[in-house]
Structure formats: structure tokens, C-alpha cells
């Protein structure tokens, strides 16, 4: 497989992933084989390309902003990556989907596509590509679908798996994250073989519960290293030899029953801080491991999935706990909760990264599940999108960079169609019901936008114009001057100017 790390989130997550891969495969930070551990060809070359005694990751890191890539170029692993696989531009995407896709993204696309092609051609048998990115960032949301279109044209039916960081309202780094996420979801879905969601809000809860700290927006190092442990267990099946491994193709084949239902929720156990003492009772430790992996607290997506039916799941045991022991611990739970279950096991135990405060045990369990409970995240996203878009807020930069109002409405309709597709896949959709609006608030939807902002003589949405003259049609009211603490009509507090009939 070839890994492609896109944008700030993708590159920083990739740094933590390759830090762990180097320890697991016995590769030093400069790319040479470590003297303390035999570097077996069959395992190292699944993730690294080998030239004599040097190993280079089968990975490409790219960002429109040079800051993050420069950190890799001058960091501890500067000699590990191939220089032509570290790609940046002179200016960033300013946290905007339209800029990342239609402006600066176009500038780096040929160079990134060529770098991926070189890595793919160096593989003996390319199984697929894994793309690490965020939904909320400008490069992560805008450049990712642009690159996926190029990769899909070049590699046809090869697996394209996304490791996507989902934005969190508690740790939001940009106001327009709902716009970027909704647009990226629509653009990527026809091209993707599967999406593994990594939710910042869930990571916030995991760090608070298991490590007794808080995660600030300026320091994601611990969160990235927790994600790296999860990703290591998910990819162990095609990095290490074993009799019951799960390959990249197995994940998409077993977990996606219908083409639209591609959003997978991962969980991982154990979560341990340094100094934790395991139970000496092996069965008790196994029971605790399985119970933690199936709990909502260990999900990397903030959803309520406990005791709710799953469409499919893949349970990946790793280390000392065998599949038979795991099944005996699960009892009937796994067959009752999951529609279809893929059981995998790899003998390679987890590896601890020194001086991180994160410990590992002799065994680990990673669970990938396809559950309709994920629609709760999309409904929350839809409400935030509706709140901003219904007021015409922050649209000017999108419109100026080629993303028009009809595309906004189409992307919002697509988000609703994901919800509908998941609800049609279950017998009782009411099990997954979540509130659609705040108390006393009328829910909005794409049709309300079309009606509210339509001209009398033409269909579609016509919001604020770029020259600041208001709506492209009659009925514009100036919001008037605002002072400190003033409120927009119908809003809960001071906010951006908006347009109404």
C-alpha cells in the first residue's frame, strides 16, 4: 500500500504513524535498519521500499502551506522520507474548500500525482492507497477530492481508503468547517472505497478519561499517537505475515454492504497510561479488553452505538489474545449485535513509543464497524451548516473561487441523502433518532434555502452578491449598524451580518 498524507492534519498524523511503524519494523530515524531488531524483508518491505540497508516509507506528504512540510524536512525524521515525496506550495488554502480545490490545489496536483505514481510503481503488487486528511481544513477538504479523481483515473478499481479527521465543535480551528466538510463529503464519496472516521471530539473524551488531561487546539501530539496505535492495528494485517490477516480489500469488501454506506467507526483497546498494571488473570484481562473495545467511550467517533445493531464489523485481534479466546469472551454478543462479522488476528504484539505517556499491553483489539448511528454526526453537521448558510455567512471567498450557491445546496442535499440511505438499511430507523433542531427552533433544509433566496423570475438560491449590494433580487434589508453586545434578529447572540427577506 501507498500512504498519502494531505494537509496539516494528514501530515501530523502521518508523522506519528511512521514514528510507530519505524519502531515496529526496526527502522531507525535515518532510514537504516536498527541493530537491535532483525528487519525481515517480508515485513519491512510491506511499508517501506528498500535500497540496500536503507528503508524509505512508501508515503507522500503534501500541503499547500509549507510550514508543516518544513517541520518534517528539518525534524528528527528528515532523512527517512524521500525528498521528492515532501511537497508544499508557497501559500496555504486559508481553511477554505474552494481555495484548496480550485486555486492552490491545482498548482501542486501534477507534482503530487507524479510522486504517488513513483511510489506505486515501486510496489511489487499494489493493493491500494490510504489517504490521511481532515474534512475541516482547506487543503484536507479541497485538495483531497481533486487528488482522488486523478488517482481513480490512474488506478481504476484499486482500493482508495480514507483516514479522515472529522471536525469537532469543541476544538474547531476554523469557522467555515461545516462548509468544507459538507462539500468534501459530496466530492469524495463516489471516489472512495471506504472512510474511517477519526473524530476530534471523541479523542477529547478519550484523553480526559484515560490520561487525565485535556487536549488543546494547539497540541494534538497525544491524540495523533493514539490514532497511530489504532491505525497500526488496522494495518497490521498487510504489514506482517499471519494466517488470519485482514487485507485492505477485506475491509471494504466485508464492511460496506451498499455503495453509499462507506462511513466506518473505529474503536480500540486497551487505552493505557504509563505505569498501568495488567490483571494477572488472563481471562479477566481478555474480558476487559473486549468490553472496552465495544464500549462507546473507546470509539474514535462521538456517537451512541452501544446495544444498537450494526450493519457489519471487522474485529482485529493482535498479540497474545487468540481468535478462539476472543470468541469465547464475546459469547453471543458479537452475533447478536453485528449483522456480518469479519474476525482477523495477527501475532505481532503492539509496540510502545517511548516517553509518550501511552502504554500498550501484550494484546490489542481494533474494531471497525459500519453502524447507522453515525448519522448523528451528519445531522449535527447539517444543523451547523443550516445555521450559517441560511444567513448567507462567510460565502464571499467560496463564490470568488468558483464554488457557487447551487453547489452549496447540492452538497447539503447530498448530506441528507446519506442519512436517508442509512435509515433505509435498517428495520427500525427510530432506534437511531436524534433531535433535528433545538427546542422551539424550526429545522431548515435545502428546500427552505431555495424558497427563501429565490428570485421571482428564476429558480435556485441567490444569496449575497460579491460587491456587497445584498441579495440578487428584491427584499434585501440592511442589518444596520451594530454595537457591542447587539444581537441579530432571531439569533442567540452577537454574530455575523446576515440577509433576510
Secondary structure, 3 states (H helix, E strand, C coil): CEEEEEHHHHHHHHHHHHHHHHHHHCECCCCEECCCCCCCHHHHHHHEEEECCEEEECEEEEECCHHHHHHHHCCCCCCCCCHHHEEECCCCCCCCHHHHHHCHHHHHHHHHHHHHHHHHHCCCCCCEEEEEEECCCHHHHHHHHHHHHHHHHHHCCCEEEEEEEECCCCCCCCCCHHHHHHHHHHHHHCCCCEEEEEEHHHHHHHHHHHHCCCCCCCCCHHHHHHHHHHHHHHHHHHCCCCCECCCHHHHHHHHCCCCCCCEEEEEEECCEECCCCCCCCHHHHHHHHHHHHCCHHHECCCCCCCCCCECEEEEEEEECCCHHHHHHHHCCHHHHHECCEEEEEECCCCCCCCCCCEECCCEEEEEEEECHHHHHHHHHHHHHHHHHHCCCCCCHHHHHCCCCHHHHHHHHHHHHHHHHHHHHCCCCHHHHCCCCCCCCCCCCCHHHHHHHCCECCECCCCCECCCCCCECCCCCCCCCCCCCCCCCCCCCCCCCCCCCC
